Amino acid sequence: MSEQEKAVGQESVSSPKVQNKAKTPAKKTEKKPNRIARWFKDLRGELKKVTWPTGKDTMKNVGTVILCVIIVGIFIWVFDFVARQVVEALLALFR
């Protein structure tokens, strides 16, 4: 080892400055951003990337949903009507 390496090695072992740094917790010099503020910032950035539908597209989708709800409602009504007629016919046979 060279003289400088020996001096550095001895300094780290015997130097009170190095020992004090190891014992005391390091103070934070950098301030971390608030978690909530960072979340809103990220949210805003992600919302800028979204491709928003136009009003025409929205109305088309709303119409499709309403039409599907009506069709499913009709199927349920028909099934309920048929099931009720079958149950009434079976009950009429056994009276």
Buried (B, 14 or more C-beta within 10 A) or exposed (E): EEEEEEEEEEEEEEEEEEEEEEEEEEEEEEEEEEEEEEEEEEEEEEEEEEEEEEEEEEEEEEEEEEEEEEEEEEEEEEEEEEEEEEEEEEEEEEE
